[in-house]
Amino acid sequence: MTIREKKEVRDYMHNLLSVTVDRVQDVVQQNGSVTLSELESILDTSFNLVLLAIDELSQENKIHIKRGGQDYVLSR
């Protein structure tokens, strides 16, 4: 793989993550709170990408995540 191809893949993944971050934040904002299971069923993307988006948003204090029974709850 050339350096240019690697950059294209990296840019694509960054854009995909940015879109997922926006979608996760939109769902949480619209619903006030949502479980991780509900979020998975709403978003049509990989579980790993959803977790990366949640991690980014929680580090920026844009969402909060806590354990709720058998699931995790995301809130504003």
N, CA, C and O atoms as a Tripos MOL2 file, in Angstrom:
@<TRIPOS>MOLECULE
protein
  304   303    76     0     0
PROTEIN
NO_CHARGES

@<TRIPOS>ATOM
      1 N           0.8520   -1.1710    0.0000 N.3       1 MET1
      2 CA          0.0000    0.0000    0.0000 C.3       1 MET1
      3 C           0.8970    1.2340    0.0000 C.2       1 MET1
      4 O           1.8480    1.3270    0.7760 O.2       1 MET1
      5 N           0.5840    2.1630   -0.8680 N.am      2 THR2
      6 CA          1.3940    3.3750   -0.9710 C.3       2 THR2
      7 C           1.0400    4.3490    0.1540 C.2       2 THR2
      8 O           0.0290    4.1860    0.8380 O.2       2 THR2
      9 N           1.8620    5.3300    0.3280 N.am      3 ILE3
     10 CA          1.6140    6.3620    1.3520 C.3       3 ILE3
     11 C           0.3070    7.0930    1.0480 C.2       3 ILE3
     12 O          -0.4590    7.4100    1.9580 O.2       3 ILE3
     13 N           0.0610    7.3540   -0.2170 N.am      4 ARG4
     14 CA         -1.1760    8.0500   -0.6050 C.3       4 ARG4
     15 C          -2.4100    7.1980   -0.2630 C.2       4 ARG4
     16 O          -3.4040    7.7130    0.2480 O.2       4 ARG4
     17 N          -2.3340    5.9140   -0.5440 N.am      5 GLU5
     18 CA         -3.4480    5.0140   -0.2380 C.3       5 GLU5
     19 C          -3.6850    4.9400    1.2700 C.2       5 GLU5
     20 O          -4.8290    4.9260    1.7230 O.2       5 GLU5
     21 N          -2.6070    4.8950    2.0390 N.am      6 LYS6
     22 CA         -2.7380    4.8750    3.4980 C.3       6 LYS6
     23 C          -3.4210    6.1440    3.9910 C.2       6 LYS6
     24 O          -4.2720    6.0930    4.8780 O.2       6 LYS6
     25 N          -3.0440    7.2840    3.4110 N.am      7 LYS7
     26 CA         -3.6630    8.5570    3.8080 C.3       7 LYS7
     27 C          -5.1490    8.5680    3.4570 C.2       7 LYS7
     28 O          -5.9690    9.0550    4.2340 O.2       7 LYS7
     29 N          -5.4910    8.0320    2.2930 N.am      8 GLU8
     30 CA         -6.8950    7.9740    1.8760 C.3       8 GLU8
     31 C          -7.7160    7.1060    2.8270 C.2       8 GLU8
     32 O          -8.8390    7.4630    3.1830 O.2       8 GLU8
     33 N          -7.1610    5.9750    3.2350 N.am      9 VAL9
     34 CA         -7.8480    5.0900    4.1800 C.3       9 VAL9
     35 C          -8.0110    5.7890    5.5190 C.2       9 VAL9
     36 O          -9.0880    5.7410    6.1140 O.2       9 VAL9
     37 N          -6.9560    6.4380    5.9990 N.am     10 ARG10
     38 CA         -7.0140    7.1540    7.2710 C.3      10 ARG10
     39 C          -8.0580    8.2730    7.2250 C.2      10 ARG10
     40 O          -8.8330    8.4460    8.1650 O.2      10 ARG10
     41 N          -8.0720    9.0300    6.1270 N.am     11 ASP11
     42 CA         -9.0570   10.1020    5.9730 C.3      11 ASP11
     43 C         -10.4780    9.5440    5.9350 C.2      11 ASP11
     44 O         -11.3870   10.1160    6.5360 O.2      11 ASP11
     45 N         -10.6660    8.4410    5.2370 N.am     12 TYR12
     46 CA        -11.9800    7.8100    5.1550 C.3      12 TYR12
     47 C         -12.4590    7.3770    6.5420 C.2      12 TYR12
     48 O         -13.6090    7.6150    6.9110 O.2      12 TYR12
     49 N         -11.5670    6.7380    7.3050 N.am     13 MET13
     50 CA        -11.9390    6.2810    8.6500 C.3      13 MET13
     51 C         -12.2360    7.4570    9.5710 C.2      13 MET13
     52 O         -13.1580    7.3950   10.3850 O.2      13 MET13
     53 N         -11.4650    8.5200    9.4450 N.am     14 HIS14
     54 CA        -11.7110    9.7160   10.2640 C.3      14 HIS14
     55 C         -13.0820   10.3060    9.9360 C.2      14 HIS14
     56 O         -13.8310   10.6810   10.8380 O.2      14 HIS14
     57 N         -13.4080   10.3850    8.6520 N.am     15 ASN15
     58 CA        -14.7170   10.9100    8.2460 C.3      15 ASN15
     59 C         -15.8480   10.0150    8.7310 C.2      15 ASN15
     60 O         -16.8850   10.5040    9.1780 O.2      15 ASN15
     61 N         -15.6510    8.7170    8.6440 N.am     16 LEU16
     62 CA        -16.6560    7.7670    9.1150 C.3      16 LEU16
     63 C         -16.8870    7.9210   10.6150 C.2      16 LEU16
     64 O         -18.0270    7.8890   11.0790 O.2      16 LEU16
     65 N         -15.8060    8.0890   11.3690 N.am     17 LEU17
     66 CA        -15.9300    8.3010   12.8070 C.3      17 LEU17
     67 C         -16.6380    9.6170   13.1040 C.2      17 LEU17
     68 O         -17.4860    9.6720   13.9950 O.2      17 LEU17
     69 N         -16.3070   10.6640   12.3790 N.am     18 SER18
     70 CA        -16.9530   11.9660   12.5920 C.3      18 SER18
     71 C         -18.4610   11.8880   12.3590 C.2      18 SER18
     72 O         -19.2450   12.4510   13.1230 O.2      18 SER18
     73 N         -18.8560   11.1910   11.3040 N.am     19 VAL19
     74 CA        -20.2790   11.0250   11.0140 C.3      19 VAL19
     75 C         -20.9570   10.2320   12.1330 C.2      19 VAL19
     76 O         -22.0650   10.5700   12.5490 O.2      19 VAL19
     77 N         -20.3040    9.1940   12.6140 N.am     20 THR20
     78 CA        -20.8670    8.3730   13.6830 C.3      20 THR20
     79 C         -20.9750    9.1680   14.9810 C.2      20 THR20
     80 O         -21.9740    9.0590   15.6910 O.2      20 THR20
     81 N         -19.9630    9.9600   15.2940 N.am     21 VAL21
     82 CA        -20.0070   10.8210   16.4830 C.3      21 VAL21
     83 C         -21.2230   11.7460   16.4000 C.2      21 VAL21
     84 O         -21.9630   11.8860   17.3730 O.2      21 VAL21
     85 N         -21.4280   12.3670   15.2580 N.am     22 ASP22
     86 CA        -22.5850   13.2610   15.0770 C.3      22 ASP22
     87 C         -23.8980   12.5100   15.2410 C.2      22 ASP22
     88 O         -24.8270   13.0160   15.8710 O.2      22 ASP22
     89 N         -23.9810   11.3190   14.6860 N.am     23 ARG23
     90 CA        -25.2250   10.5430   14.7780 C.3      23 ARG23
     91 C         -25.5140   10.1210   16.2110 C.2      23 ARG23
     92 O         -26.6580   10.1960   16.6590 O.2      23 ARG23
     93 N         -24.4810    9.6750   16.9390 N.am     24 VAL24
     94 CA        -24.6630    9.2820   18.3390 C.3      24 VAL24
     95 C         -25.1240   10.4910   19.1510 C.2      24 VAL24
     96 O         -26.0670   10.3960   19.9360 O.2      24 VAL24
     97 N         -24.4580   11.6180   18.9600 N.am     25 GLN25
     98 CA        -24.8260   12.8180   19.7080 C.3      25 GLN25
     99 C         -26.2560   13.2510   19.3760 C.2      25 GLN25
    100 O         -26.9930   13.6670   20.2700 O.2      25 GLN25
    101 N         -26.6510   13.1620   18.1250 N.am     26 ASP26
    102 CA        -28.0210   13.5170   17.7300 C.3      26 ASP26
    103 C         -29.0500   12.6220   18.4190 C.2      26 ASP26
    104 O         -30.0620   13.1120   18.9200 O.2      26 ASP26
    105 N         -28.7970   11.3230   18.4460 N.am     27 VAL27
    106 CA        -29.7390   10.3890   19.0720 C.3      27 VAL27
    107 C         -29.8650   10.6890   20.5660 C.2      27 VAL27
    108 O         -30.9730   10.7080   21.1020 O.2      27 VAL27
    109 N         -28.7520   10.9200   21.2300 N.am     28 VAL28
    110 CA        -28.7890   11.2190   22.6680 C.3      28 VAL28
    111 C         -29.4980   12.5460   22.9090 C.2      28 VAL28
    112 O         -30.2930   12.6600   23.8410 O.2      28 VAL28
    113 N         -29.2220   13.5410   22.0880 N.am     29 GLN29
    114 CA        -29.8780   14.8460   22.2530 C.3      29 GLN29
    115 C         -31.3890   14.7410   22.0400 C.2      29 GLN29
    116 O         -32.1620   15.3440   22.7850 O.2      29 GLN29
    117 N         -31.8100   13.9860   21.0400 N.am     30 GLN30
    118 CA        -33.2310   13.8550   20.7290 C.3      30 GLN30
    119 C         -33.9860   13.0890   21.8100 C.2      30 GLN30
    120 O         -35.1320   13.4120   22.1200 O.2      30 GLN30
    121 N         -33.3400   12.0720   22.3850 N.am     31 ASN31
    122 CA        -34.0200   11.2010   23.3420 C.3      31 ASN31
    123 C         -33.7360   11.5520   24.7980 C.2      31 ASN31
    124 O         -34.4290   11.0620   25.6900 O.2      31 ASN31
    125 N         -32.7460   12.3770   25.0560 N.am     32 GLY32
    126 CA        -32.3750   12.6890   26.4310 C.3      32 GLY32
    127 C         -31.4500   11.6420   27.0110 C.2      32 GLY32
    128 O         -30.4120   11.9630   27.5890 O.2      32 GLY32
    129 N         -31.8320   10.3910   26.8520 N.am     33 SER33
    130 CA        -30.9690    9.2670   27.2240 C.3      33 SER33
    131 C         -31.3560    8.0700   26.3670 C.2      33 SER33
    132 O         -32.4730    7.9730   25.8590 O.2      33 SER33
    133 N         -30.4000    7.1670   26.2250 N.am     34 VAL34
    134 CA        -30.6180    5.9780   25.3940 C.3      34 VAL34
    135 C         -29.6560    4.9010   25.8810 C.2      34 VAL34
    136 O         -28.5250    5.1920   26.2710 O.2      34 VAL34
    137 N         -30.1150    3.6610   25.8530 N.am     35 THR35
    138 CA        -29.2160    2.5710   26.2330 C.3      35 THR35
    139 C         -28.3170    2.2340   25.0530 C.2      35 THR35
    140 O         -28.6230    2.5530   23.9040 O.2      35 THR35
    141 N         -27.2150    1.5910   25.3580 N.am     36 LEU36
    142 CA        -26.2980    1.1690   24.3040 C.3      36 LEU36
    143 C         -26.9960    0.1960   23.3600 C.2      36 LEU36
    144 O         -26.7770    0.2440   22.1500 O.2      36 LEU36
    145 N         -27.8230   -0.6740   23.8950 N.am     37 SER37
    146 CA        -28.5700   -1.6250   23.0580 C.3      37 SER37
    147 C         -29.5130   -0.9020   22.1040 C.2      37 SER37
    148 O         -29.6010   -1.2540   20.9280 O.2      37 SER37
    149 N         -30.2190    0.1130   22.6120 N.am     38 GLU38
    150 CA        -31.1180    0.8980   21.7570 C.3      38 GLU38
    151 C         -30.3330    1.6290   20.6760 C.2      38 GLU38
    152 O         -30.7390    1.6790   19.5150 O.2      38 GLU38
    153 N         -29.2040    2.1930   21.0800 N.am     39 LEU39
    154 CA        -28.3740    2.9290   20.1290 C.3      39 LEU39
    155 C         -27.8930    2.0100   19.0110 C.2      39 LEU39
    156 O         -27.8820    2.3990   17.8430 O.2      39 LEU39
    157 N         -27.5010    0.8070   19.3670 N.am     40 GLU40
    158 CA        -27.0660   -0.1760   18.3610 C.3      40 GLU40
    159 C         -28.1630   -0.4640   17.3470 C.2      40 GLU40
    160 O         -27.8990   -0.5840   16.1510 O.2      40 GLU40
    161 N         -29.3910   -0.5720   17.8300 N.am     41 SER41
    162 CA        -30.4840   -0.8820   16.9160 C.3      41 SER41
    163 C         -30.8650    0.3190   16.0430 C.2      41 SER41
    164 O         -31.3780    0.1460   14.9370 O.2      41 SER41
    165 N         -30.6140    1.5320   16.5360 N.am     42 ILE42
    166 CA        -30.9260    2.7460   15.7760 C.3      42 ILE42
    167 C         -29.8890    2.9880   14.6850 C.2      42 ILE42
    168 O         -30.2330    3.3110   13.5480 O.2      42 ILE42
    169 N         -28.6200    2.8290   15.0420 N.am     43 LEU43
    170 CA        -27.5340    3.1120   14.1020 C.3      43 LEU43
    171 C         -27.1710    1.8560   13.3260 C.2      43 LEU43
    172 O         -27.0740    0.7690   13.8960 O.2      43 LEU43
    173 N         -26.9750    2.0060   12.0550 N.am     44 ASP44
    174 CA        -26.5890    0.8780   11.2100 C.3      44 ASP44
    175 C         -25.1010    0.9740   10.9210 C.2      44 ASP44
    176 O         -24.6830    1.2950    9.8090 O.2      44 ASP44
    177 N         -24.3060    0.6860   11.9550 N.am     45 THR45
    178 CA        -22.8570    0.7440   11.8160 C.3      45 THR45
    179 C         -22.2170   -0.2620   12.7640 C.2      45 THR45
    180 O         -22.9100   -0.8730   13.5770 O.2      45 THR45
    181 N         -20.9370   -0.4350   12.6690 N.am     46 SER46
    182 CA        -20.2730   -1.4420   13.4850 C.3      46 SER46
    183 C         -20.2580   -1.0590   14.9570 C.2      46 SER46
    184 O         -20.2090    0.1210   15.3040 O.2      46 SER46
    185 N         -20.3000   -2.0590   15.8100 N.am     47 PHE47
    186 CA        -20.2660   -1.8600   17.2510 C.3      47 PHE47
    187 C         -18.9870   -1.1300   17.6550 C.2      47 PHE47
    188 O         -19.0180   -0.2490   18.5140 O.2      47 PHE47
    189 N         -17.8630   -1.4950   17.0390 N.am     48 ASN48
    190 CA        -16.5910   -0.8510   17.3650 C.3      48 ASN48
    191 C         -16.6040    0.6340   17.0500 C.2      48 ASN48
    192 O         -16.0760    1.4370   17.8190 O.2      48 ASN48
    193 N         -17.1970    1.0020   15.9380 N.am     49 LEU49
    194 CA        -17.2840    2.4050   15.5490 C.3      49 LEU49
    195 C         -18.1760    3.1720   16.5220 C.2      49 LEU49
    196 O         -17.8700    4.3110   16.8770 O.2      49 LEU49
    197 N         -19.2670    2.5610   16.9510 N.am     50 VAL50
    198 CA        -20.1500    3.1810   17.9400 C.3      50 VAL50
    199 C         -19.3910    3.4020   19.2470 C.2      50 VAL50
    200 O         -19.5110    4.4630   19.8600 O.2      50 VAL50
    201 N         -18.6140    2.4110   19.6770 N.am     51 LEU51
    202 CA        -17.8410    2.5640   20.9150 C.3      51 LEU51
    203 C         -16.7920    3.6620   20.7980 C.2      51 LEU51
    204 O         -16.5760    4.4120   21.7500 O.2      51 LEU51
    205 N         -16.1410    3.7650   19.6530 N.am     52 LEU52
    206 CA        -15.1730    4.8440   19.4480 C.3      52 LEU52
    207 C         -15.8500    6.2110   19.5170 C.2      52 LEU52
    208 O         -15.3010    7.1520   20.0910 O.2      52 LEU52
    209 N         -17.0350    6.3170   18.9320 N.am     53 ALA53
    210 CA        -17.7820    7.5730   18.9640 C.3      53 ALA53
    211 C         -18.1920    7.9240   20.3900 C.2      53 ALA53
    212 O         -18.0700    9.0760   20.8050 O.2      53 ALA53
    213 N         -18.6750    6.9410   21.1370 N.am     54 ILE54
    214 CA        -19.0600    7.1540   22.5330 C.3      54 ILE54
    215 C         -17.8460    7.5920   23.3450 C.2      54 ILE54
    216 O         -17.9390    8.5050   24.1660 O.2      54 ILE54
    217 N         -16.7230    6.9480   23.1180 N.am     55 ASP55
    218 CA        -15.4930    7.3070   23.8290 C.3      55 ASP55
    219 C         -15.1170    8.7560   23.5650 C.2      55 ASP55
    220 O         -14.8020    9.4980   24.4950 O.2      55 ASP55
    221 N         -15.1490    9.1580   22.3100 N.am     56 GLU56
    222 CA        -14.8050   10.5360   21.9490 C.3      56 GLU56
    223 C         -15.7540   11.5390   22.6020 C.2      56 GLU56
    224 O         -15.3160   12.5400   23.1690 O.2      56 GLU56
    225 N         -17.0510   11.2630   22.5180 N.am     57 LEU57
    226 CA        -18.0410   12.1800   23.0940 C.3      57 LEU57
    227 C         -17.9510   12.2540   24.6160 C.2      57 LEU57
    228 O         -18.1250   13.3240   25.2000 O.2      57 LEU57
    229 N         -17.6820   11.1300   25.2480 N.am     58 SER58
    230 CA        -17.5940   11.1440   26.7120 C.3      58 SER58
    231 C         -16.3240   11.8530   27.1800 C.2      58 SER58
    232 O         -16.3410   12.5280   28.2090 O.2      58 SER58
    233 N         -15.2330   11.7090   26.4450 N.am     59 GLN59
    234 CA        -14.0060   12.4200   26.7980 C.3      59 GLN59
    235 C         -14.1650   13.9250   26.6580 C.2      59 GLN59
    236 O         -13.5230   14.6900   27.3770 O.2      59 GLN59
    237 N         -15.0170   14.3490   25.7340 N.am     60 GLU60
    238 CA        -15.2830   15.7750   25.5290 C.3      60 GLU60
    239 C         -16.4250   16.2760   26.4170 C.2      60 GLU60
    240 O         -16.8500   17.4260   26.3020 O.2      60 GLU60
    241 N         -16.9210   15.4010   27.3070 N.am     61 ASN61
    242 CA        -18.0400   15.7130   28.2120 C.3      61 ASN61
    243 C         -19.3040   16.1540   27.4690 C.2      61 ASN61
    244 O         -20.0800   16.9630   27.9770 O.2      61 ASN61
    245 N         -19.5000   15.6200   26.2720 N.am     62 LYS62
    246 CA        -20.7080   15.9300   25.5100 C.3      62 LYS62
    247 C         -21.8210   14.9380   25.8200 C.2      62 LYS62
    248 O         -23.0010   15.2440   25.6510 O.2      62 LYS62
    249 N         -21.4380   13.7450   26.2770 N.am     63 ILE63
    250 CA        -22.4070   12.7620   26.7660 C.3      63 ILE63
    251 C         -21.8320   12.1130   28.0180 C.2      63 ILE63
    252 O         -20.6280   12.1630   28.2650 O.2      63 ILE63
    253 N         -22.7040   11.5120   28.7890 N.am     64 HIS64
    254 CA        -22.2960   10.7750   29.9830 C.3      64 HIS64
    255 C         -22.7470    9.3360   29.8000 C.2      64 HIS64
    256 O         -23.7780    9.0690   29.1810 O.2      64 HIS64
    257 N         -21.9720    8.4200   30.3400 N.am     65 ILE65
    258 CA        -22.3130    7.0060   30.2380 C.3      65 ILE65
    259 C         -22.2040    6.3870   31.6210 C.2      65 ILE65
    260 O         -21.2460    6.6200   32.3580 O.2      65 ILE65
    261 N         -23.2250    5.5840   31.9550 N.am     66 LYS66
    262 CA        -23.2020    4.8940   33.2500 C.3      66 LYS66
    263 C         -23.8450    3.5240   33.0830 C.2      66 LYS66
    264 O         -24.6130    3.2750   32.1540 O.2      66 LYS66
    265 N         -23.5040    2.6580   34.0110 N.am     67 ARG67
    266 CA        -24.0610    1.3050   33.9930 C.3      67 ARG67
    267 C         -25.4980    1.3630   34.4850 C.2      67 ARG67
    268 O         -25.7820    1.9920   35.5040 O.2      67 ARG67
    269 N         -26.3950    0.7180   33.7770 N.am     68 GLY68
    270 CA        -27.7910    0.6630   34.1700 C.3      68 GLY68
    271 C         -28.3100   -0.7570   34.0470 C.2      68 GLY68
    272 O         -28.8170   -1.1370   32.9920 O.2      68 GLY68
    273 N         -28.1930   -1.5420   35.0980 N.am     69 GLY69
    274 CA        -28.6250   -2.9330   35.0450 C.3      69 GLY69
    275 C         -27.6990   -3.7420   34.1700 C.2      69 GLY69
    276 O         -26.4930   -3.8000   34.4090 O.2      69 GLY69
    277 N         -28.2690   -4.3700   33.1490 N.am     70 GLN70
    278 CA        -27.4920   -5.2040   32.2220 C.3      70 GLN70
    279 C         -26.9290   -4.4110   31.0440 C.2      70 GLN70
    280 O         -26.2930   -4.9940   30.1660 O.2      70 GLN70
    281 N         -27.1470   -3.1080   31.0060 N.am     71 ASP71
    282 CA        -26.8120   -2.3000   29.8620 C.3      71 ASP71
    283 C         -26.1050   -1.0250   30.3230 C.2      71 ASP71
    284 O         -25.9300   -0.8000   31.5200 O.2      71 ASP71
    285 N         -25.7100   -0.2100   29.3770 N.am     72 TYR72
    286 CA        -25.1410    1.1060   29.6560 C.3      72 TYR72
    287 C         -26.1240    2.1530   29.1690 C.2      72 TYR72
    288 O         -26.7900    1.9640   28.1510 O.2      72 TYR72
    289 N         -26.2130    3.2610   29.8970 N.am     73 VAL73
    290 CA        -27.1260    4.3470   29.5380 C.3      73 VAL73
    291 C         -26.3000    5.5570   29.1780 C.2      73 VAL73
    292 O         -25.4270    5.9770   29.9370 O.2      73 VAL73
    293 N         -26.5800    6.1200   28.0110 N.am     74 LEU74
    294 CA        -25.9320    7.3440   27.5530 C.3      74 LEU74
    295 C         -26.9130    8.4830   27.7440 C.2      74 LEU74
    296 O         -28.0960    8.3560   27.4290 O.2      74 LEU74
    297 N         -26.4190    9.5970   28.2610 N.am     75 SER75
    298 CA        -27.2760   10.7580   28.4580 C.3      75 SER75
    299 C         -26.4930   12.0270   28.1840 C.2      75 SER75
    300 O         -25.2730   12.0080   28.0220 O.2      75 SER75
    301 N         -27.2410   13.1540   28.1350 N.am     76 ARG76
    302 CA        -26.6090   14.4460   27.8660 C.3      76 ARG76
    303 C         -25.8090   14.9180   29.0440 C.2      76 ARG76
    304 O         -25.2080   15.9910   28.9910 O.2      76 ARG76
@<TRIPOS>BOND
     1     1     2 1
     2     2     3 1
     3     3     4 2
     4     3     5 am
     5     5     6 1
     6     6     7 1
     7     7     8 2
     8     7     9 am
     9     9    10 1
    10    10    11 1
    11    11    12 2
    12    11    13 am
    13    13    14 1
    14    14    15 1
    15    15    16 2
    16    15    17 am
    17    17    18 1
    18    18    19 1
    19    19    20 2
    20    19    21 am
    21    21    22 1
    22    22    23 1
    23    23    24 2
    24    23    25 am
    25    25    26 1
    26    26    27 1
    27    27    28 2
    28    27    29 am
    29    29    30 1
    30    30    31 1
    31    31    32 2
    32    31    33 am
    33    33    34 1
    34    34    35 1
    35    35    36 2
    36    35    37 am
    37    37    38 1
    38    38    39 1
    39    39    40 2
    40    39    41 am
    41    41    42 1
    42    42    43 1
    43    43    44 2
    44    43    45 am
    45    45    46 1
    46    46    47 1
    47    47    48 2
    48    47    49 am
    49    49    50 1
    50    50    51 1
    51    51    52 2
    52    51    53 am
    53    53    54 1
    54    54    55 1
    55    55    56 2
    56    55    57 am
    57    57    58 1
    58    58    59 1
    59    59    60 2
    60    59    61 am
    61    61    62 1
    62    62    63 1
    63    63    64 2
    64    63    65 am
    65    65    66 1
    66    66    67 1
    67    67    68 2
    68    67    69 am
    69    69    70 1
    70    70    71 1
    71    71    72 2
    72    71    73 am
    73    73    74 1
    74    74    75 1
    75    75    76 2
    76    75    77 am
    77    77    78 1
    78    78    79 1
    79    79    80 2
    80    79    81 am
    81    81    82 1
    82    82    83 1
    83    83    84 2
    84    83    85 am
    85    85    86 1
    86    86    87 1
    87    87    88 2
    88    87    89 am
    89    89    90 1
    90    90    91 1
    91    91    92 2
    92    91    93 am
    93    93    94 1
    94    94    95 1
    95    95    96 2
    96    95    97 am
    97    97    98 1
    98    98    99 1
    99    99   100 2
   100    99   101 am
   101   101   102 1
   102   102   103 1
   103   103   104 2
   104   103   105 am
   105   105   106 1
   106   106   107 1
   107   107   108 2
   108   107   109 am
   109   109   110 1
   110   110   111 1
   111   111   112 2
   112   111   113 am
   113   113   114 1
   114   114   115 1
   115   115   116 2
   116   115   117 am
   117   117   118 1
   118   118   119 1
   119   119   120 2
   120   119   121 am
   121   121   122 1
   122   122   123 1
   123   123   124 2
   124   123   125 am
   125   125   126 1
   126   126   127 1
   127   127   128 2
   128   127   129 am
   129   129   130 1
   130   130   131 1
   131   131   132 2
   132   131   133 am
   133   133   134 1
   134   134   135 1
   135   135   136 2
   136   135   137 am
   137   137   138 1
   138   138   139 1
   139   139   140 2
   140   139   141 am
   141   141   142 1
   142   142   143 1
   143   143   144 2
   144   143   145 am
   145   145   146 1
   146   146   147 1
   147   147   148 2
   148   147   149 am
   149   149   150 1
   150   150   151 1
   151   151   152 2
   152   151   153 am
   153   153   154 1
   154   154   155 1
   155   155   156 2
   156   155   157 am
   157   157   158 1
   158   158   159 1
   159   159   160 2
   160   159   161 am
   161   161   162 1
   162   162   163 1
   163   163   164 2
   164   163   165 am
   165   165   166 1
   166   166   167 1
   167   167   168 2
   168   167   169 am
   169   169   170 1
   170   170   171 1
   171   171   172 2
   172   171   173 am
   173   173   174 1
   174   174   175 1
   175   175   176 2
   176   175   177 am
   177   177   178 1
   178   178   179 1
   179   179   180 2
   180   179   181 am
   181   181   182 1
   182   182   183 1
   183   183   184 2
   184   183   185 am
   185   185   186 1
   186   186   187 1
   187   187   188 2
   188   187   189 am
   189   189   190 1
   190   190   191 1
   191   191   192 2
   192   191   193 am
   193   193   194 1
   194   194   195 1
   195   195   196 2
   196   195   197 am
   197   197   198 1
   198   198   199 1
   199   199   200 2
   200   199   201 am
   201   201   202 1
   202   202   203 1
   203   203   204 2
   204   203   205 am
   205   205   206 1
   206   206   207 1
   207   207   208 2
   208   207   209 am
   209   209   210 1
   210   210   211 1
   211   211   212 2
   212   211   213 am
   213   213   214 1
   214   214   215 1
   215   215   216 2
   216   215   217 am
   217   217   218 1
   218   218   219 1
   219   219   220 2
   220   219   221 am
   221   221   222 1
   222   222   223 1
   223   223   224 2
   224   223   225 am
   225   225   226 1
   226   226   227 1
   227   227   228 2
   228   227   229 am
   229   229   230 1
   230   230   231 1
   231   231   232 2
   232   231   233 am
   233   233   234 1
   234   234   235 1
   235   235   236 2
   236   235   237 am
   237   237   238 1
   238   238   239 1
   239   239   240 2
   240   239   241 am
   241   241   242 1
   242   242   243 1
   243   243   244 2
   244   243   245 am
   245   245   246 1
   246   246   247 1
   247   247   248 2
   248   247   249 am
   249   249   250 1
   250   250   251 1
   251   251   252 2
   252   251   253 am
   253   253   254 1
   254   254   255 1
   255   255   256 2
   256   255   257 am
   257   257   258 1
   258   258   259 1
   259   259   260 2
   260   259   261 am
   261   261   262 1
   262   262   263 1
   263   263   264 2
   264   263   265 am
   265   265   266 1
   266   266   267 1
   267   267   268 2
   268   267   269 am
   269   269   270 1
   270   270   271 1
   271   271   272 2
   272   271   273 am
   273   273   274 1
   274   274   275 1
   275   275   276 2
   276   275   277 am
   277   277   278 1
   278   278   279 1
   279   279   280 2
   280   279   281 am
   281   281   282 1
   282   282   283 1
   283   283   284 2
   284   283   285 am
   285   285   286 1
   286   286   287 1
   287   287   288 2
   288   287   289 am
   289   289   290 1
   290   290   291 1
   291   291   292 2
   292   291   293 am
   293   293   294 1
   294   294   295 1
   295   295   296 2
   296   295   297 am
   297   297   298 1
   298   298   299 1
   299   299   300 2
   300   299   301 am
   301   301   302 1
   302   302   303 1
   303   303   304 2
@<TRIPOS>SUBSTRUCTURE
     1 MET1         2 RESIDUE 1 A MET
     2 THR2         6 RESIDUE 1 A THR
     3 ILE3        10 RESIDUE 1 A ILE
     4 ARG4        14 RESIDUE 1 A ARG
     5 GLU5        18 RESIDUE 1 A GLU
     6 LYS6        22 RESIDUE 1 A LYS
     7 LYS7        26 RESIDUE 1 A LYS
     8 GLU8        30 RESIDUE 1 A GLU
     9 VAL9        34 RESIDUE 1 A VAL
    10 ARG10       38 RESIDUE 1 A ARG
    11 ASP11       42 RESIDUE 1 A ASP
    12 TYR12       46 RESIDUE 1 A TYR
    13 MET13       50 RESIDUE 1 A MET
    14 HIS14       54 RESIDUE 1 A HIS
    15 ASN15       58 RESIDUE 1 A ASN
    16 LEU16       62 RESIDUE 1 A LEU
    17 LEU17       66 RESIDUE 1 A LEU
    18 SER18       70 RESIDUE 1 A SER
    19 VAL19       74 RESIDUE 1 A VAL
    20 THR20       78 RESIDUE 1 A THR
    21 VAL21       82 RESIDUE 1 A VAL
    22 ASP22       86 RESIDUE 1 A ASP
    23 ARG23       90 RESIDUE 1 A ARG
    24 VAL24       94 RESIDUE 1 A VAL
    25 GLN25       98 RESIDUE 1 A GLN
    26 ASP26      102 RESIDUE 1 A ASP
    27 VAL27      106 RESIDUE 1 A VAL
    28 VAL28      110 RESIDUE 1 A VAL
    29 GLN29      114 RESIDUE 1 A GLN
    30 GLN30      118 RESIDUE 1 A GLN
    31 ASN31      122 RESIDUE 1 A ASN
    32 GLY32      126 RESIDUE 1 A GLY
    33 SER33      130 RESIDUE 1 A SER
    34 VAL34      134 RESIDUE 1 A VAL
    35 THR35      138 RESIDUE 1 A THR
    36 LEU36      142 RESIDUE 1 A LEU
    37 SER37      146 RESIDUE 1 A SER
    38 GLU38      150 RESIDUE 1 A GLU
    39 LEU39      154 RESIDUE 1 A LEU
    40 GLU40      158 RESIDUE 1 A GLU
    41 SER41      162 RESIDUE 1 A SER
    42 ILE42      166 RESIDUE 1 A ILE
    43 LEU43      170 RESIDUE 1 A LEU
    44 ASP44      174 RESIDUE 1 A ASP
    45 THR45      178 RESIDUE 1 A THR
    46 SER46      182 RESIDUE 1 A SER
    47 PHE47      186 RESIDUE 1 A PHE
    48 ASN48      190 RESIDUE 1 A ASN
    49 LEU49      194 RESIDUE 1 A LEU
    50 VAL50      198 RESIDUE 1 A VAL
    51 LEU51      202 RESIDUE 1 A LEU
    52 LEU52      206 RESIDUE 1 A LEU
    53 ALA53      210 RESIDUE 1 A ALA
    54 ILE54      214 RESIDUE 1 A ILE
    55 ASP55      218 RESIDUE 1 A ASP
    56 GLU56      222 RESIDUE 1 A GLU
    57 LEU57      226 RESIDUE 1 A LEU
    58 SER58      230 RESIDUE 1 A SER
    59 GLN59      234 RESIDUE 1 A GLN
    60 GLU60      238 RESIDUE 1 A GLU
    61 ASN61      242 RESIDUE 1 A ASN
    62 LYS62      246 RESIDUE 1 A LYS
    63 ILE63      250 RESIDUE 1 A ILE
    64 HIS64      254 RESIDUE 1 A HIS
    65 ILE65      258 RESIDUE 1 A ILE
    66 LYS66      262 RESIDUE 1 A LYS
    67 ARG67      266 RESIDUE 1 A ARG
    68 GLY68      270 RESIDUE 1 A GLY
    69 GLY69      274 RESIDUE 1 A GLY
    70 GLN70      278 RESIDUE 1 A GLN
    71 ASP71      282 RESIDUE 1 A ASP
    72 TYR72      286 RESIDUE 1 A TYR
    73 VAL73      290 RESIDUE 1 A VAL
    74 LEU74      294 RESIDUE 1 A LEU
    75 SER75      298 RESIDUE 1 A SER
    76 ARG76      302 RESIDUE 1 A ARG
